[in-house]
Amino acid sequence: MGVRLIPRAAHAGLAGTRDGRLLVRVTAPPVEGAANEALVAVLAEVCGVPRSTVRLEAGRRSREKRVSLPAAAAERLRTMAAET
């Protein structure tokens, strides 16, 4: 699943979609992996899955990321993103 990360946001959470990618806001800065860790935490919380099931596959140093999650969780994310 494609994700566009927005670090240093006022509030963490889903922010809809842009160019076919899920927008995720995190309050952490993009320093020493803090924003990536926050991204995993937000996605796990929103989907109701353990953090260990959310993996950052590509884009560790970019705002454009590819993550993998269990199929049911990914479908929930798509549904939530469409509603925001």
N, C-alpha and C positions, 0 to 999 in steps of 0.2 A: 504494500500500500504506500502510495506517495504522500509525503507530509511536507508542508512548508512551516518551519519553526519561526516563531516571532519571540525572540528573547527580550528580557527587560520590560515585559508588559506590566501594566498595573495589576492585572488579575490573570490567573492561570485558568485555562480551559479551552474548549473548542470554540472556533470563531468562524465556522462555515467552510467554504471551499473557494479556491482560486486556481484557475487553469487546470482543473481536474485533480488538484491536490488538496488534502485536508489541511486547514489552517489550525495550528495549535499555538496558543500563547502560553508562555511560562515567565515567571518573575525572575528567574535566575539569569545571570549574565553569561555570555558565551565564552567563558574562561575556564580552562582546565577541565572541560567536560561537564561542567555544572549544568548547562542548559540541556545537554543530552540526557543526563540523569533525571532532570526535572521532566523532560518530555516522556521518558519511560514511566515515571511516576504518574503523570497526568493521564496517559493513555490507559494504564493499568487500573487507575481509580475509576475513570469514566466507564470502562468496559466491565469492571467488577471481576478482574482476573489478577492472579499474582504477578508481581513485577517480573519474575523470572520467565514468564511466558511471552513478554514483549521484548523483541530483539531489534536492535538497530543494525540493519543489514548494510547500509551504505550512506555516506554523507556525513561522517563524523565531524568534518570541519566545514560544512556547508549548511546553509539554511534549508536547502532542498535535501530531504532524507527519504530513505526507503526503510520501512519497518515491517516486521512480520509479527502476526499475532494469531491466536487460534481462529479458525474460520468463523465461528459464531460471534466472537468478539469483533472481528473485522466487519461483519455485516451490521452489527449494532452501531459501530462507529459511522458507517456510511449512512445509516438511517438517521442518526443524531445530527450529522453534518448537513443533511438535506433539510432538516427541520430548523436549523439555526439561520 
